[in-house]
């Protein structure tokens, strides 16, 4: 469906995206990477907001760098900083964007508000909405043209747990029939949602795997132990083992560790979470580069 071929984006002397290739089909794809990894630049190229310095972006075989309107007709985009017009209600807001996108079916606006669970707030000023409600309104505007490709940037940042859960469910449903690209720093948000993970580092694609395969590969490198305060202090000071988590439990400290082999006799193998698997992979790459 969406083919990214040898994409490069150069800003001055910096390669923000460096020879990146991906083949994407409908489903939810989690785009992960540290700040400056190139995620936003990549999404902006896919959304035709900026052109690649070289490489191609094909949607069903058609070059959208040469014909950006072909992508724009089939694209929904929710940026990280999504603002609303304070004088417009939720329905008026969608009516405004529908006019910009050439959508003339007024009934679709009401269906979208119902889909994102905002139909009861249709005539409420959007400026009075909570962060989660604004994000859901943002998704509604992104879906106005019934897109085949939906891009959302940090969609759950600042949301409370209930709103995050509702938003994850909404995106999961979209991924049943559309390509949904979700950029996020909150790994738990995509753990039960993304079918594929694209991991970027310094502009390069370093992994494109399922969450399950990443967790499978990290088995044997995640460890759990209960230590005294003195033992924990010694472990932390030595710095030879990466501590992922430390939690006091009575007189002891329960730690989760990343290490390529059993770090000490008291350490027991731990079942990795997706976040732990990603952190273990990062530490392994750093050790290889050192």
C-alpha positions as CSV (number, residue, x, y, z in Angstrom):
1,X,0.0,0.0,0.0
2,X,2.6,2.6,1.2
3,X,6.1,2.1,0.0
4,X,9.0,4.3,1.3
5,X,12.1,3.8,-0.9
6,X,15.5,5.1,0.2
7,X,14.2,8.3,1.7
8,X,16.7,11.0,2.6
9,X,16.0,14.4,4.1
10,X,18.9,16.8,4.6
11,X,18.8,20.0,6.6
12,X,22.2,21.7,6.0
13,X,24.8,19.2,7.2
14,X,22.3,17.1,9.1
15,X,20.6,14.0,7.7
16,X,17.3,14.0,9.5
17,X,16.2,10.9,7.6
18,X,19.0,8.7,6.2
19,X,18.2,6.2,3.5
20,X,15.0,4.8,5.0
21,X,13.0,2.1,3.3
22,X,9.7,0.6,4.5
23,X,6.7,-1.3,3.1
24,X,3.5,-0.6,5.0
25,X,0.1,-2.3,4.8
26,X,-3.2,-1.5,6.6
27,X,-2.8,-1.8,10.4
28,X,-1.4,0.2,13.3
29,X,2.4,1.0,13.0
30,X,4.1,2.4,16.0
31,X,6.9,4.9,15.1
32,X,9.4,5.0,18.0
33,X,12.6,6.9,18.6
34,X,14.2,9.5,20.8
35,X,13.9,13.2,20.2
36,X,15.8,14.1,17.1
37,X,15.5,10.5,15.7
38,X,13.7,11.8,12.5
39,X,10.2,10.7,13.3
40,X,8.5,14.0,12.7
41,X,10.4,14.7,9.5
42,X,9.4,11.2,8.2
43,X,5.8,11.9,9.0
44,X,5.9,15.3,7.4
45,X,7.3,13.7,4.2
46,X,4.6,11.1,4.1
47,X,2.0,13.8,4.7
48,X,3.5,15.9,1.8
49,X,4.3,18.8,4.1
50,X,7.9,18.6,3.1
51,X,9.7,16.9,0.2
52,X,12.4,14.3,0.5
53,X,15.9,15.3,-0.6
54,X,16.0,12.0,-2.4
55,X,14.0,8.8,-2.5
56,X,10.4,7.9,-3.4
57,X,7.1,7.6,-1.6
58,X,4.6,5.4,-3.4
59,X,0.9,5.0,-2.5
60,X,-0.5,2.0,-4.3
61,X,2.3,2.4,-6.8
62,X,1.8,6.1,-7.5
63,X,4.6,8.6,-6.7
64,X,3.1,11.1,-4.3
65,X,6.2,13.2,-4.2
66,X,5.5,14.1,-7.9
67,X,1.7,14.1,-7.3
68,X,1.2,15.2,-3.7
69,X,-2.6,15.8,-4.1
70,X,-3.0,12.0,-4.6
71,X,-1.8,11.5,-1.1
72,X,-3.7,14.5,0.4
73,X,-6.9,13.1,-1.0
74,X,-6.4,9.9,1.0
75,X,-4.6,11.2,4.1
76,X,-5.8,12.1,7.6
77,X,-3.3,13.9,9.8
78,X,-3.3,14.8,13.5
79,X,-0.3,16.8,14.6
80,X,1.0,16.8,18.1
81,X,-0.1,20.4,18.8
82,X,-3.7,20.4,17.6
83,X,-5.5,23.7,18.2
84,X,-9.1,24.6,18.0
85,X,-10.9,27.9,17.2
86,X,-12.3,29.2,20.4
87,X,-15.5,30.7,18.9
88,X,-16.5,27.5,17.1
89,X,-18.6,24.6,18.5
90,X,-17.4,21.0,17.7
91,X,-19.9,20.7,14.8
92,X,-18.9,24.1,13.4
93,X,-15.3,23.2,13.7
94,X,-15.9,20.0,11.6
95,X,-18.0,22.0,9.1
96,X,-15.1,24.4,8.6
97,X,-12.6,21.7,7.9
98,X,-15.2,19.8,5.8
99,X,-15.5,22.9,3.5
100,X,-11.7,23.0,3.2
101,X,-11.5,19.3,2.3
102,X,-14.5,19.4,-0.1
103,X,-16.6,17.1,2.1
104,X,-20.3,18.0,1.5
105,X,-22.1,15.2,3.4
106,X,-23.4,16.9,6.5
107,X,-24.6,13.6,7.9
108,X,-21.0,12.4,7.9
109,X,-20.0,15.1,10.4
110,X,-22.6,13.8,12.9
111,X,-21.5,10.2,12.3
112,X,-17.9,11.1,13.0
113,X,-18.8,13.0,16.2
114,X,-20.7,9.9,17.3
115,X,-17.8,7.6,16.4
116,X,-15.4,9.6,18.6
117,X,-18.0,9.9,21.3
118,X,-18.6,13.6,21.1
119,X,-22.1,13.7,19.6
120,X,-23.6,15.0,22.9
121,X,-21.1,17.9,22.8
122,X,-21.7,18.7,19.2
123,X,-22.9,22.2,20.0
124,X,-20.5,22.9,22.8
125,X,-17.6,25.3,22.3
126,X,-14.5,23.2,21.4
127,X,-12.3,25.6,23.4
128,X,-14.0,24.3,26.6
129,X,-13.1,20.6,25.8
130,X,-10.6,18.6,27.9
131,X,-7.4,17.5,26.2
132,X,-8.8,14.1,25.4
133,X,-11.9,15.6,23.9
134,X,-9.8,17.9,21.7
135,X,-7.8,14.9,20.6
136,X,-10.9,13.0,19.7
137,X,-12.2,16.1,17.8
138,X,-8.8,16.1,16.0
139,X,-9.3,12.5,15.0
140,X,-12.7,13.4,13.7
141,X,-11.3,16.1,11.4
142,X,-8.6,13.8,10.3
143,X,-11.2,11.2,9.2
144,X,-13.5,13.7,7.4
145,X,-12.3,12.5,3.9
146,X,-12.4,8.8,4.9
147,X,-8.6,8.5,4.5
148,X,-6.7,5.3,3.7
149,X,-3.7,6.6,5.6
150,X,-4.0,8.2,9.1
151,X,-0.9,9.8,10.8
152,X,-1.1,10.8,14.4
153,X,1.8,12.4,16.3
154,X,2.0,11.9,20.1
155,X,-1.8,11.4,20.4
156,X,-2.0,10.7,24.1
157,X,0.5,13.2,25.5
158,X,-1.1,14.9,28.4
159,X,-4.2,12.8,28.5
160,X,-5.6,11.2,31.7
161,X,-5.6,7.3,31.9
162,X,-9.3,7.0,30.9
163,X,-8.9,9.2,27.9
164,X,-5.7,7.4,26.9
165,X,-7.5,4.1,27.0
166,X,-10.5,5.4,24.9
167,X,-8.1,6.9,22.4
168,X,-6.0,3.7,22.0
169,X,-9.2,1.7,21.4
170,X,-10.3,4.2,18.8
171,X,-7.0,4.0,16.9
172,X,-7.0,0.2,17.1
173,X,-10.4,0.1,15.5
174,X,-9.2,2.4,12.7
175,X,-6.3,0.1,12.1
176,X,-8.6,-2.8,11.1
177,X,-9.2,-1.2,7.7
178,X,-6.7,1.7,7.4
179,X,-3.0,2.3,7.7
180,X,-2.5,4.1,11.0
181,X,1.0,5.5,11.8
182,X,1.3,6.5,15.5
183,X,4.4,8.3,16.7
184,X,4.8,8.2,20.5
185,X,7.2,8.3,23.4
186,X,4.7,6.4,25.6
187,X,5.5,2.7,24.7
188,X,2.6,1.4,26.8
189,X,0.2,3.2,24.5
190,X,1.2,1.0,21.5
191,X,2.0,-2.3,23.3
192,X,-1.5,-3.7,22.8
193,X,-2.3,-1.7,19.7
194,X,0.5,-1.7,17.1
195,X,1.0,-4.7,14.9
196,X,4.4,-3.5,13.8
197,X,7.0,-1.2,15.3
198,X,9.3,1.0,13.3
199,X,12.2,2.1,15.5
200,X,14.4,5.1,14.3
201,X,17.7,6.2,15.6
202,X,19.7,9.2,14.2
203,X,17.6,9.3,11.1
204,X,17.9,5.6,10.3
205,X,15.5,2.7,10.6
206,X,17.1,0.3,13.0
207,X,14.2,-2.2,13.5
208,X,10.9,-3.0,11.8
209,X,9.4,-5.9,13.9
210,X,6.3,-7.0,15.6
211,X,6.1,-6.3,19.4
212,X,6.0,-10.0,20.0
213,X,9.3,-10.7,18.2
214,X,11.1,-7.8,20.0
215,X,10.0,-9.2,23.3
216,X,11.0,-12.7,22.3
217,X,14.5,-11.6,21.4
218,X,15.0,-9.8,24.7
219,X,14.2,-12.9,26.7
220,X,17.4,-13.9,28.6
221,X,18.5,-10.2,28.9
222,X,15.8,-9.0,31.5
223,X,16.4,-10.0,35.1
224,X,14.6,-9.5,38.4
225,X,16.1,-9.5,41.9
226,X,15.3,-8.4,45.5
227,X,18.3,-6.6,47.1
228,X,19.1,-5.0,50.4
229,X,19.8,-1.2,50.3
230,X,23.5,-1.8,50.5
231,X,23.4,-4.4,47.7
232,X,21.4,-2.0,45.5
233,X,23.7,0.9,46.2
234,X,26.7,-1.2,45.2
235,X,25.0,-2.4,42.0
236,X,24.1,1.2,41.1
237,X,27.6,2.5,41.8
238,X,29.3,-0.2,39.8
239,X,27.2,0.8,36.7
240,X,27.9,-2.5,34.9
241,X,24.2,-3.5,34.8
242,X,21.4,-1.3,33.5
243,X,18.7,-0.8,36.2
244,X,15.4,-0.5,34.5
245,X,13.2,-0.2,37.6
246,X,13.7,-0.1,41.3
247,X,10.8,-0.3,43.8
248,X,11.0,-0.6,47.6
249,X,9.2,-3.6,49.0
250,X,9.5,-3.5,52.8
251,X,13.1,-3.8,53.8
252,X,14.2,-4.8,50.3
253,X,14.4,-3.2,46.9
254,X,12.9,-5.0,43.9
255,X,14.9,-4.3,40.8
256,X,14.4,-5.0,37.1
257,X,17.7,-5.2,35.2
258,X,18.9,-5.4,31.6
259,X,22.0,-7.5,30.9
260,X,23.1,-10.0,28.3
261,X,23.7,-12.8,30.8
262,X,22.8,-13.5,34.5
263,X,24.5,-10.5,36.3
264,X,24.7,-12.2,39.7
265,X,23.5,-15.4,41.4
266,X,20.4,-13.9,43.0
267,X,19.0,-12.5,39.7
268,X,16.1,-14.5,38.1
269,X,15.0,-14.3,34.5
270,X,12.1,-11.9,34.0
271,X,9.4,-11.8,31.4
272,X,10.0,-8.6,29.4
273,X,7.5,-5.9,28.8
274,X,7.7,-4.1,25.4
275,X,9.2,-1.1,27.1
276,X,11.9,-3.2,28.8
277,X,12.6,-5.0,25.5
278,X,13.2,-1.7,23.7
279,X,15.4,-0.4,26.5
280,X,17.4,-3.6,26.5
281,X,17.9,-3.3,22.8
282,X,19.0,0.3,23.2
283,X,21.6,-0.6,25.8
284,X,22.9,-3.5,23.7
285,X,23.4,-1.2,20.7
286,X,25.1,1.4,22.9
287,X,27.4,-1.4,24.2
288,X,28.3,-2.5,20.6
289,X,29.1,1.1,19.6
290,X,31.3,1.7,22.7
